[in-house]
Amino acid sequence: MSRKIAYWGATVLVAIEALFGAFTYLTAAPEAVENFRHVGYPQQLRVLLGIAKLAGAIVLLLPRLPTLKEWVYAGFTFTWIAASVAHYLAGDGALSLMPVALIGLLAVSYVTRPASRRGSAKATLA
């Protein structure tokens, strides 16, 4: 039972963050626009990441779709590693640790996910 609570707790927190990020990116919230400018990323990337975060949050919360879930876990990991490096290089100090914390939550979600939300190696190779 505690594994199920850990999975849903971590997954819901990741999904909420992704939905919030998608909303701020896609509505061109001033903070999002300024953060992308500050780290040197183009605004077109903000829009693409907004769409990807929205799609990723939806896929994580839906049942089944194990192959898509694997892509979401990978995509969020790559995105948050890039965000951490970008903020670190921009001299943002502690702000560069927030994506690392999100990767930690994502790892908890990934490790504790139930069998119905996992892909099998045989299905992937077939």
C-alpha positions as CSV (number, residue, x, y, z in Angstrom):
1,M,0.0,0.0,0.0
2,S,2.8,2.4,0.8
3,R,4.3,1.8,-2.6
4,K,1.0,2.8,-4.2
5,I,0.9,6.0,-2.1
6,A,4.5,6.9,-3.0
7,Y,3.7,6.3,-6.7
8,W,0.6,8.4,-6.8
9,G,2.0,11.1,-4.5
10,A,5.1,11.6,-6.7
11,T,3.2,11.2,-10.0
12,V,0.6,13.8,-9.0
13,L,3.2,16.3,-7.9
14,V,5.2,15.8,-11.1
15,A,2.0,16.2,-13.2
16,I,0.9,19.3,-11.3
17,E,4.3,20.9,-11.9
18,A,4.2,19.9,-15.6
19,L,0.7,21.4,-15.9
20,F,1.7,24.6,-14.1
21,G,4.8,24.9,-16.3
22,A,2.7,24.2,-19.5
23,F,0.2,26.9,-18.5
24,T,2.9,29.5,-17.8
25,Y,4.9,28.7,-20.9
26,L,1.8,28.6,-23.2
27,T,0.2,31.8,-21.8
28,A,3.6,33.7,-22.1
29,A,3.6,34.5,-18.4
30,P,6.2,37.3,-17.9
31,E,8.2,35.1,-15.5
32,A,8.5,32.3,-18.0
33,V,9.4,34.7,-20.9
34,E,12.0,36.4,-18.7
35,N,13.5,33.0,-17.4
36,F,14.0,31.8,-21.0
37,R,15.6,35.1,-22.0
38,H,17.8,35.0,-18.9
39,V,19.2,31.6,-19.6
40,G,19.6,32.3,-23.3
41,Y,16.9,30.0,-24.6
42,P,14.7,31.1,-27.6
43,Q,11.0,31.8,-27.0
44,Q,10.1,29.1,-29.5
45,L,11.5,26.5,-27.2
46,R,9.2,27.8,-24.4
47,V,6.2,27.0,-26.6
48,L,7.4,23.6,-27.6
49,L,8.2,22.7,-24.0
50,G,4.8,24.0,-23.0
51,I,3.1,21.6,-25.4
52,A,5.4,18.7,-24.3
53,K,4.7,19.3,-20.6
54,L,1.0,19.4,-21.2
55,A,1.1,16.1,-23.2
56,G,3.5,14.5,-20.7
57,A,1.3,15.3,-17.7
58,I,-1.7,13.8,-19.4
59,V,0.1,10.6,-20.4
60,L,1.5,10.1,-16.9
61,L,-2.0,10.3,-15.4
62,L,-3.7,8.1,-17.9
63,P,-3.9,4.3,-17.4
64,R,-1.8,2.0,-19.7
65,L,0.2,3.6,-22.5
66,P,3.5,2.1,-21.0
67,T,5.7,3.0,-24.0
68,L,4.5,6.6,-24.1
69,K,5.1,6.8,-20.3
70,E,8.7,5.7,-20.8
71,W,9.1,8.6,-23.3
72,V,7.6,11.0,-20.8
73,Y,9.9,9.9,-18.0
74,A,12.9,10.3,-20.4
75,G,11.7,13.6,-21.8
76,F,11.1,15.2,-18.3
77,T,14.5,13.9,-17.2
78,F,16.3,15.5,-20.1
79,T,14.3,18.7,-19.8
80,W,15.1,19.1,-16.1
81,I,18.8,18.3,-16.5
82,A,19.0,21.0,-19.2
83,A,17.1,23.4,-17.0
84,S,19.4,22.7,-14.1
85,V,22.5,23.2,-16.2
86,A,21.1,26.4,-17.8
87,H,20.3,28.0,-14.5
88,Y,23.6,27.0,-13.0
89,L,25.5,28.5,-16.0
90,A,23.3,31.7,-15.7
91,G,24.5,32.0,-12.1
92,D,21.2,31.4,-10.5
93,G,22.6,29.3,-7.6
94,A,19.9,27.6,-5.6
95,L,17.4,27.9,-8.5
96,S,19.4,25.4,-10.4
97,L,18.6,22.8,-7.7
98,M,14.8,22.8,-8.2
99,P,15.0,20.7,-11.4
100,V,17.2,18.2,-9.5
101,A,14.4,17.9,-6.9
102,L,11.9,17.3,-9.6
103,I,14.1,14.6,-11.1
104,G,14.1,13.0,-7.6
105,L,10.3,13.0,-7.6
106,L,10.2,11.6,-11.1
107,A,12.5,8.8,-10.0
108,V,10.2,7.9,-7.2
109,S,7.3,7.8,-9.6
110,Y,9.3,5.7,-12.1
111,V,10.6,3.1,-9.5
112,T,7.3,2.7,-7.7
113,R,4.9,2.5,-10.7
114,P,2.6,-0.5,-10.8
115,A,3.1,-3.3,-13.4
116,S,0.1,-2.1,-15.4
117,R,2.0,1.1,-16.1
118,R,5.3,-0.5,-17.1
119,G,6.4,-1.6,-20.6
120,S,7.8,-5.1,-21.0
121,A,11.0,-5.7,-22.9
122,K,9.3,-8.4,-25.0
123,A,6.6,-5.9,-26.1
124,T,9.2,-3.3,-26.9
125,L,11.3,-5.6,-29.0
126,A,8.3,-7.1,-30.8
